[in-house]
Amino acid sequence: MFVILTICFTSVMYSQTGSRVAYIIIRIDGQWDYARSRNFIKINAETGNPMASEIYNLKEYVSTKKAVNSGASFYCEKNDTTSVYFNYFLTATEVMQFLADHDWQLITVNTEVSSNYENIQEGDKYIPVTKILSRPVYYFKKEITQ
């Protein structure tokens, strides 16, 4: 069921009126920037949508202490001539604004839940503990004009 839903949302669809609509599923992941000593957010988009090049073309930011990142700008420092951005956002709001600036419209947000086991040491014994994680999954659409 999930695979079918993913295929539907990450491909270009045609409505009954003949207009084209593109869909994409986005997750946002927090990371630590060692060079700037701050958290940042990265867009993690599912692949397979030929109409989402502005998302797929975000340049990867290397967050290690001595990394040299060039060839792109930070979205928070954008100007009228900026065309290439790092996949580096200060807030979730900044991510949403980037997507809105590229005509993506938020459809809905669902919660993705996953779990695994982790062995926690207590004294000389290990005790299995269930770890439950959840995060939002964002569904966007874009009207395609020709």
N, C-alpha and C positions, 0 to 999 in steps of 0.2 A: 504494500500500500504506500509506504513512504517513498519507494523508488518511483512509482507512478506519479505521485504528487511532485516530486523533485523534477521529473522530466517535464511535467506540465508547467511548472513555475519558472524553469530556467530556459525555456525556449520562446521563440516569438510566436504569438498566437494571433488568430484572426477572429474578430467578433462577428456576429451575424450581420452587422451593418457594413462590413467590409473594411473597417479601419484596423490598422495594425497596432498591437499592444505587445510590449516586451515585458517579461517578468524576471525577477532575480531574487534569490534568497541570500541574505547577508547575516553574518555573525560578526560581532566586534570583540576583539581580544585585547586585553590590557598587557602591556609590557613595560619593562624598566629600561630607561635610557641611562646607561652608565656614564656617558660623556657629559650629559646635562643634569644628571642626578634628579630625574623626575620620571613620573609615569607618563606613558602615552598610549594611545589607542590605535589599533591597526584594523583595517577592514579586511575581513575574510569572506570573500564572495565565492559562491559556487560557480564552477566553470560551465561553459556551454551556451552562453548567450552572446551572439555576435553583435548585439546592439549595446553592449556594456563596456565598450573599449575604454571609456574614461575611468572606469573602475579597475579593469584589468591592467591598464597602463600606469597605474600608480607605481612609482619607483620604490623598491624595497629600501628601507632604512636599516642600516647595520648599527645596532645599539651598544656595541662593545666600546670600552674606554678609548682605545686608540684608533678606532675606525675613522676613515675619511669618507664622508658622504658628499657627493657633488652631483651636478647635472639635474637638480630639481630644487624646488622651493617648498617651504612649509606652507600649508594651507592658511595658517594663522597669520602669515606674513605676505599674503598674496597681493598682487597689484594688477593693473589692467593688462600688462604684457606677459603675465605668468601663464605658461601653458602646461608645464610638467610639475607634478607635485610628488612629494614623498608620501608613502602610505604611513602617515604619522599625524595624528590628530590629538589635540589636548583634551578634548571632552567628547562625550557622546553627542552633544548638541552640535559640535563642529562637524562630526561625521554626517549627521542628518542634514546640516546646511549644505555641505559639499554635494550630497546626493540630490537635494532640492535644486541647487544651482545647475545641475545637469538634468533637470526635468524628471527625476525619479519621484514618485508619489508613494508614500507609505500606505499599504493596504491593511496590514494587520501585524500583530506581534504575538508569537506563541512562545511557550517555555519549553526548552529542550532539557530533559532530565536524564542523567546517566548515573550509574553507580559502579563501584568496584570494591574490592576488599583490600585492606591494608593491615599488615601485621604490626601491632604496637607492642614494644617491649615493656613488660612490667616485671621488674626484678630480673629473674633468670628465665622467665617464660615469655613467649610471644602470644598475644591474644588477637585473633582476627576481628577487625572492626569494619563495618560497612561504611563506606564514604559515599555520600549522595551529593551530587553537584547539579546545579541548574543554571541556565543562562538564557537570555532572550534570543529569539531568532526573528529577524525582521523580513517581511515580504514586501517587495516594492514592485511597482509597475511604471511603465513609461509609454506614453502615446507616441507612436512613430508617425512623423509627418514627412511627406515626400515632396 
